[in-house]
Amino acid sequence: MSRAVMLQGTGSNVGKSMLVAGLCRAARRRGLSVAPFKPQNMSNNAAVTEDGGEIGRAQALQARACGLAPHTDMNPVLLKPETDVGAQVVVQGKRLTTAKARDYARLKPALMGAVLDSFERLKARHDLVIVEGAGSPAEVNLRAGDIANMGFAEAADVPVVLCGDIDRGGVIAQVVGTQAVICPKDAKRVKGFLINKFRGDPSLFDEGYALIEQHTGWPGFGVAPWFPDAWKLPAEDALDIGHGPSTGSFHVVCLRLSRIANFDDLDPLSQEPGLRVTMLNAGEALPADADLVIIPGSKSTRGDLAFLRAQGWDIDLLAHHRRGGRILGICGGYQMLGHSVSDPEGIEGPAGDTPGLGLLDVTTVMTGDKRLTQVRATHVPSGLGFDGYEIHIGRTTGPDCARPFAQVSGVADGAISADGRVAGSYLHGMFADDGFRAAWLSDMGATPSGASYGDAVDATLDALADHLEASLDVDGILGVAG
């Protein structure tokens, strides 16, 4: 009989995604067929699945920890913020609608059926499902109609382990306070707690740990120290990119757009010791020593063009280009490099046209159809092949498209400027291909490491599982599932 356990957090960013990935790898090493599941995720960093849908990037990493290909059932509801008050709603991999927060609250109860269908399919195929909550069950004002935390746990009859984050402080109040505000029925569903992200000697928290057990009556499953190699794993939040060693001589700068999306292209580059990767924040000037500037994907191309100009980055980019620097635009970043981005139907917001940066002789028109597929491509200048994926709306045309960046099944993708220093492509994930990344970096004048990015990710997942085994009662946590 299939079993499941759900990790819920005392708040956002307590490390649930990382904990689930580590537990998935630990369960797999025990010989179990295990799958990850997150009923509802909010992220613009999506992974394209083999069944032609999209899920949160964290669930794709968790699937890798399980030895599985990502599947839309692993994250049946994905919210992709488009504005401060609204998001695209993706259900079982496909766009359903765009809804404002208040409207989505009314929509949630209707989505529970899809959530439970996906969960039951995973349970039928695997020995164990490890579920990740979203936010916190302590947000009791959201309990009615909830599909992300206790609402799902109750509907699917799944036991819960509560995770607290000691790094942000006040972890005793986090855990005890959660029990105090949730209803007794939900509190009974919690089978224990664990503490995450401890720095220093964990024994110094022995008294606090005992106080939590005393006040809640919940057993503790241990204290997990800070995992220093977390930066080596694909980041779900753009704030986590570039936190590793940064001592290389070749300087790559990526603009941290306000609606940055599918920025996993940066993960393989951040692990190259010959590179120094900088995520440029709002209000910061483009460094004069930048060798390559990457304009990443965006959930709102026209909105982020306005954001880019508000930072003065348009002026910085022109100066960078005049100095002989290189620029790569990926997906939305590619669209921004052209003369204009037109949205006549108002797909991404109010209908209208926005001037582009004019660094590529192309124009883009937003269209209602969404390209969402895994691809095998050939880089035209080098002739090298690589695997990638497309996840975008819009069509880009113009004279520079006569010099395509890549070919996909005989169809041209992207554009390269006449001087060869500005390029754009709709293809994500190209740098995860070790051979292509090494050749491309060499052509840029950088020194590639020749290391395998995929092997490094798997080695880090193994190290994460070892890390949790050494500090937590992993058998006890898995045992909660039955």
Stockholm file with secondary structure:
# STOCKHOLM 1.0

chainA/1-482         MSRAVMLQGTGSNVGKSMLVAGLCRAARRRGLSVAPFKPQNMSNNAAVTEDGGEIGRAQALQARACGLAPHTDMNPVLLKPETDVGAQVVVQGKRLTTAKARDYARLKPALMGAVLDSFERLKARHDLVIVEGAGSPAEVNLRAGDIANMGFAEAADVPVVLCGDIDRGGVIAQVVGTQAVICPKDAKRVKGFLINKFRGDPSLFDEGYALIEQHTGWPGFGVAPWFPDAWKLPAEDALDIGHGPSTGSFHVVCLRLSRIANFDDLDPLSQEPGLRVTMLNAGEALPADADLVIIPGSKSTRGDLAFLRAQGWDIDLLAHHRRGGRILGICGGYQMLGHSVSDPEGIEGPAGDTPGLGLLDVTTVMTGDKRLTQVRATHVPSGLGFDGYEIHIGRTTGPDCARPFAQVSGVADGAISADGRVAGSYLHGMFADDGFRAAWLSDMGATPSGASYGDAVDATLDALADHLEASLDVDGILGVAG
#=GR chainA/1-482 SS CCEEEEEEESSTTSSHHHHHHHHHHHHHHTTCCEEEECSEEECSCEEECTTSCEEEHHHHHHHHHHTCCCCGGGSSEEEEESSSSEEEEEETTEEEEEEEHHHHHHHHHHHHHHHHHHHHHHHHHCSEEEEECCSCTTCGGGCTTCCSSHHHHHHHTCCEEEEEEGGGSCHHHHHHHHHHHSCHHHHHHEEEEEEEEECSCGGGGHHHHHHHHHHHCCCEEEEEECCGGGGGSCCSSGGGTTCSCCCCSEEEEEECCTTEECGGGHHHHHTCTTEEEEEECTTCCCCTTCSEEEECEESCHHHHHHHHHHTTHHHHHHHHHHTTCEEEEETHHHHHTSSEEEETTCSSSSSEEEECCCSSSCEEEEEEEEEEEEEEEEETTTCCEEEEEEEEEEEEESGGGGSCSEEETTEEECEECTTSSEEEESCBCGGGSHHHHHHHHHHHTCCCCCCCHHHHHHHHHHHHHHHHHHHBCHHHHHHHTC
#=GC SS_cons         CCEEEEEEESSTTSSHHHHHHHHHHHHHHTTCCEEEECSEEECSCEEECTTSCEEEHHHHHHHHHHTCCCCGGGSSEEEEESSSSEEEEEETTEEEEEEEHHHHHHHHHHHHHHHHHHHHHHHHHCSEEEEECCSCTTCGGGCTTCCSSHHHHHHHTCCEEEEEEGGGSCHHHHHHHHHHHSCHHHHHHEEEEEEEEECSCGGGGHHHHHHHHHHHCCCEEEEEECCGGGGGSCCSSGGGTTCSCCCCSEEEEEECCTTEECGGGHHHHHTCTTEEEEEECTTCCCCTTCSEEEECEESCHHHHHHHHHHTTHHHHHHHHHHTTCEEEEETHHHHHTSSEEEETTCSSSSSEEEECCCSSSCEEEEEEEEEEEEEEEEETTTCCEEEEEEEEEEEEESGGGGSCSEEETTEEECEECTTSSEEEESCBCGGGSHHHHHHHHHHHTCCCCCCCHHHHHHHHHHHHHHHHHHHBCHHHHHHHTC
//
